[in-house]
Amino acid sequence: MTKNLSRARQARASVDALHARRRYRLATLAALFSLFALIVAWHEAQRPRHPRKDEMPIAQAHADDASEAADSSGTPTPAAAADLVKRGEYLARVGDCAACHTADKTRPFAGGLPIETPFGTLVTPNITPDPDTGIGQWTDEDFVRAMHEGIGKSGERLYPVFPYVEYTKLAEHDVLAIRAYLNSLAPIHYTPPHSSVKFPFDQRWLMAVWNMFNFSEERFVPDPKQSAEWNRGAYLVEGLAHCGECHTPRNATYGLKADSRLSGAVVRGSRAYNITPDKTSGVGGWSDEELERYLSTGATPGRPTATGAMARVVENSTQYLTREDLRSIVQYLRSVPAISGGETRAHGQ
């Protein structure tokens, strides 16, 4: 009898100890989560609440031109407004906005394109000026904030499949030109399907943590040691054209690997090749004329033809680039660090 009581007490003690260990683990996890939340909150509190001033010296010249093209009330003249829309259309093509925001060509820029990611399916939004289903009720400040900070109208964190990591480098006057162009489009009343993102990635606030490791809000600053053409190429490749989004491999958090920039990657089953100036693995053996022709037509004699995602980039975007911008892009690509290996194209492919 005594032995049975002793065993029962030992069993209860073991159960109590197990429960105590579980409570301790839960308390530890709760404490760690609270600390994590405090770090995120502190990071958010330190973030500037006002849009940063444009850091490109050329921006002031544009602002001066705009003021000269306005009437006494500050309203742009019809000719100036038309020029702004035309410039915005060109910039939207360089940024390849239609590629992601057009699922049905009868509804341009109305969104609805599903994009598969390791975290779920994201569906692109309607960016026509429809007031109910698009961005018709967005202010210019809302639009700039989304482009520069990755934050939507209601304060929600945007997923980085929208390349704000690169768009943050855009001069504000270029962002507003794109906005003016989008405002000129016919409003399309269409609500795209909801995105389907796995837990916990459906918690948008977690993007603040992702930003800590993969995003730095800053405008492009020209390098005074480089030519105007080189700086224009850097502005396009690293910013508006966001070439790295496809041509740079990802790290464990799905951010871009800085030490493998432009060395190629596989994106949603499509191969984006090494475009560094390595002569074996990259495009170092291509002439400037070959690269420019490839970007503008998708084909160069003796070289591979653009296929898949790159063919769509040429169709929707790079074929519309001016000769000056094509030359600038090529000049900049010549200057990036050459990387041997990466996602290379087999000979004759």
C-alpha positions in Angstrom: 0.0 0.0 0.0 2.8 2.4 0.9 4.6 1.6 -2.3 1.5 2.4 -4.3 1.0 5.7 -2.6 4.7 6.5 -3.2 4.4 5.7 -6.9 1.2 7.8 -7.2 3.0 10.7 -5.6 5.9 10.3 -7.9 3.6 10.2 -10.9 1.8 13.3 -9.8 5.1 15.0 -9.2 6.2 14.1 -12.7 3.0 15.4 -14.2 3.3 18.6 -12.2 6.9 19.0 -13.3 5.9 18.5 -16.9 3.1 21.1 -16.6 5.6 23.5 -15.0 8.1 23.0 -17.8 5.3 23.7 -20.4 4.2 26.8 -18.5 7.8 28.0 -18.4 8.2 27.4 -22.2 5.0 29.3 -22.9 6.0 32.1 -20.7 9.4 32.3 -22.4 7.8 32.3 -25.8 5.4 35.0 -24.7 8.3 37.1 -23.4 10.3 36.6 -26.6 7.3 37.6 -28.7 6.7 40.7 -26.6 10.3 41.7 -27.0 10.0 41.1 -30.7 6.8 43.2 -30.9 8.6 46.0 -28.9 11.5 46.0 -31.4 9.1 46.2 -34.3 7.2 49.1 -32.5 10.4 50.9 -31.8 11.5 50.5 -35.4 8.2 51.9 -36.6 8.5 54.8 -34.2 11.9 55.7 -35.6 10.7 55.7 -39.2 10.2 59.2 -40.7 6.5 60.1 -40.9 6.9 62.6 -43.7 7.9 61.9 -47.2 11.6 62.6 -47.7 12.6 65.3 -50.0 13.8 64.3 -53.5 17.5 63.8 -53.3 18.2 64.1 -57.0 19.7 67.5 -57.8 17.9 67.4 -61.2 14.6 67.4 -59.3 14.8 71.1 -58.6 15.2 71.9 -62.2 12.1 69.9 -63.0 10.3 71.7 -60.2 11.4 75.1 -61.7 10.2 74.0 -65.1 6.8 73.0 -63.6 6.4 76.3 -61.9 7.1 78.1 -65.1 4.5 76.0 -66.8 1.7 76.9 -64.3 -0.7 79.8 -64.2 -0.9 82.4 -61.4 -2.9 80.0 -59.2 -0.3 77.3 -59.5 -2.4 75.1 -61.7 -0.4 73.5 -64.6 -1.3 74.7 -68.0 -3.1 72.2 -70.3 0.1 71.8 -72.3 2.2 71.2 -69.2 -0.4 68.7 -67.9 -0.3 66.8 -71.2 3.5 66.7 -71.1 3.4 65.3 -67.6 1.0 62.6 -68.6 3.1 61.7 -71.6 6.2 61.5 -69.5 4.3 59.4 -66.9 3.3 57.0 -69.7 6.9 56.5 -70.7 8.0 56.0 -67.1 5.2 53.5 -66.5 6.5 51.5 -69.6 10.0 51.6 -68.3 8.8 50.3 -65.0 6.7 47.6 -66.8 3.7 48.4 -64.7 1.3 46.8 -67.1 3.0 43.4 -66.9 1.8 42.9 -63.3 -1.3 45.0 -63.2 -3.0 43.6 -66.4 -4.4 40.1 -66.3 -6.9 40.7 -69.0 -5.9 43.0 -71.9 -9.5 44.2 -72.2 -9.0 45.6 -68.7 -5.6 47.3 -68.8 -4.1 48.2 -65.3 -7.2 46.7 -63.6 -5.1 44.1 -61.8 -6.2 40.5 -61.1 -2.9 38.8 -62.1 -2.1 36.0 -59.7 1.6 35.8 -58.7 2.8 32.6 -57.2 5.3 32.9 -54.3 6.7 30.5 -51.7 4.3 32.1 -49.2 1.1 31.9 -51.2 -0.7 33.5 -54.2 -0.7 37.3 -54.4 -3.2 38.9 -56.8 -2.3 42.4 -58.2 -4.6 45.3 -57.4 -6.6 47.6 -59.7 -4.5 50.8 -60.3 -7.0 52.6 -62.7 -8.6 55.8 -61.3 -11.8 54.0 -60.4 -12.9 55.5 -57.1 -14.4 52.3 -55.7 -12.1 49.5 -56.9 -9.0 51.3 -58.0 -6.9 54.2 -56.7 -9.2 57.0 -57.7 -9.5 58.1 -54.0 -5.8 58.0 -53.4 -4.1 61.3 -52.9 -0.7 62.0 -54.5 0.8 61.6 -51.0 -0.8 58.1 -50.7 0.7 57.2 -54.1 4.2 58.5 -53.2 4.1 56.7 -49.9 3.3 53.4 -51.6 6.1 53.8 -54.1 8.7 55.0 -51.7 7.8 53.2 -48.5 5.7 50.2 -49.5 2.7 51.3 -47.5 -0.9 51.4 -48.9 -3.6 54.1 -48.5 -5.0 52.6 -45.3 -1.5 52.2 -43.7 -1.3 48.5 -44.6 2.1 47.0 -45.4 2.5 46.1 -49.1 4.2 42.8 -50.0 7.6 43.2 -51.7 6.4 41.4 -54.8 5.5 45.0 -55.5 9.0 46.3 -56.0 9.0 49.3 -53.7 12.5 48.1 -52.7 13.6 49.6 -56.0 10.9 52.2 -56.5 12.0 53.9 -53.3 14.9 55.3 -55.4 12.6 57.2 -57.8 12.6 61.0 -57.7 9.3 62.3 -56.5 8.6 64.1 -59.7 8.9 60.9 -61.6 6.5 59.2 -59.2 4.0 62.0 -59.6 4.3 61.8 -63.4 3.4 58.1 -63.2 0.5 59.0 -61.0 -0.7 61.7 -63.5 -0.6 59.0 -66.3 -2.6 56.5 -64.3 -5.1 59.3 -63.5 -5.6 59.8 -67.2 -6.6 56.2 -67.8 -10.2 55.2 -68.2 -11.5 54.0 -64.8 -12.3 50.3 -64.8 -14.8 49.1 -62.1 -13.3 45.7 -61.3 -12.4 44.1 -58.0 -9.6 41.5 -58.4 -9.9 38.2 -56.4 -8.4 38.2 -52.9 -4.8 37.1 -52.4 -4.3 33.7 -50.7 -1.2 33.9 -48.4 -0.2 31.3 -45.9 -0.1 32.0 -42.1 1.8 33.8 -40.7 2.7 35.6 -43.9 -0.8 36.9 -44.2 0.0 39.2 -41.2 1.1 42.3 -43.1 2.7 43.9 -40.1 5.5 41.3 -40.4 6.6 43.1 -43.5 8.1 45.7 -41.1 10.4 43.0 -39.9 11.3 42.0 -43.4 12.1 45.6 -44.2 14.6 45.7 -41.4 16.8 43.2 -43.3 15.9 43.9 -46.9 14.8 47.5 -47.4 16.3 50.9 -47.0 14.1 53.9 -47.9 16.3 56.3 -49.9 16.2 58.2 -53.1 18.8 57.7 -55.8 21.8 60.0 -55.4 23.9 60.5 -58.5 27.6 59.7 -58.2 29.5 62.9 -59.1 32.5 60.7 -60.2 30.4 59.1 -62.9 29.0 60.5 -66.1 25.4 61.7 -66.5 24.8 58.7 -68.8 26.1 56.2 -66.2 24.0 57.8 -63.5 20.9 57.6 -65.7 21.6 53.9 -66.3 22.0 53.3 -62.5 18.8 55.1 -61.8 16.9 52.9 -64.3 18.5 49.5 -63.6 18.5 49.9 -59.8 15.3 51.8 -59.6 12.5 52.2 -62.1 13.3 49.2 -64.3 14.0 47.0 -61.2 16.2 44.6 -63.1 17.5 43.0 -59.9 14.0 41.7 -59.0 14.4 38.9 -61.6 18.2 38.8 -62.2 19.3 38.7 -58.6 19.0 35.5 -56.5 17.1 35.5 -53.2 18.3 35.0 -49.6 16.6 33.0 -46.9 14.1 35.8 -46.2 13.3 36.1 -49.9 15.2 39.4 -50.1 17.8 40.1 -52.8 21.4 38.9 -52.3 23.5 42.0 -52.4 26.7 40.0 -53.1 25.2 38.2 -56.1 23.6 41.2 -57.7 22.4 40.6 -61.3 24.0 37.2 -61.5 20.8 35.5 -62.5 18.0 33.7 -60.8 15.0 31.5 -61.4 11.7 33.4 -60.9 8.4 31.5 -60.8 9.9 28.8 -63.1 11.4 31.3 -65.6 15.2 31.7 -65.8 16.6 35.2 -65.7 20.3 35.0 -66.7 23.5 36.5 -65.5 23.7 40.1 -66.9 27.0 41.1 -65.2 30.0 41.8 -67.5 31.6 38.4 -66.9 32.7 37.3 -70.4 31.9 33.6 -69.8 28.9 33.6 -67.5 27.4 37.0 -68.2 27.1 39.5 -71.1 30.7 40.6 -71.1 31.2 39.1 -74.6 28.3 41.1 -76.0 28.9 44.4 -77.8 27.0 47.5 -76.8 25.1 47.4 -80.0 24.1 43.8 -79.4 22.8 44.5 -75.9 20.9 47.6 -77.1 19.3 45.7 -79.9 18.4 42.8 -77.6 16.6 45.1 -75.2 14.8 46.9 -78.0 13.8 43.9 -80.2 14.4 40.8 -78.1 16.7 39.4 -80.8 20.3 39.9 -82.0 22.0 37.9 -84.8 24.2 35.2 -83.4 22.7 35.6 -79.9 19.9 33.9 -78.0 16.4 35.3 -78.6 14.4 36.6 -75.6 11.8 34.0 -74.5 9.4 33.6 -71.6 9.3 36.4 -69.0 12.1 38.4 -70.8 10.1 38.3 -74.1 7.2 39.9 -72.2 9.6 42.5 -70.7 10.7 43.5 -74.2 7.1 43.5 -75.4 5.7 45.6 -72.6 8.7 47.7 -71.6 12.2 47.8 -73.1 11.2 48.2 -76.7 9.8 51.6 -75.8 13.1 52.9 -74.3 14.8 55.8 -76.0 18.2 55.2 -77.6 19.7 57.4 -74.8 18.2 55.3 -72.1 19.3 52.1 -73.8 22.8 53.3 -74.0 22.7 54.4 -70.3 21.5 51.0 -69.2 24.3 49.3 -71.2 26.9 51.6 -69.9 25.9 51.0 -66.3 25.7 47.2 -66.7 29.3 47.3 -68.0 30.4 48.8 -64.7 28.8 46.4 -62.2 31.0 43.7 -60.6 31.5 40.7 -62.9 30.3 37.5 -61.3 31.4 34.1 -62.7 28.7 31.5 -62.6 25.3 32.4 -61.3 22.3 31.5 -63.6 24.1 31.1 -66.9 22.8 30.4 -70.3 24.2 27.3 -72.0 26.0 27.8 -75.3 23.5 28.2 -78.1 20.6 28.5 -75.8 
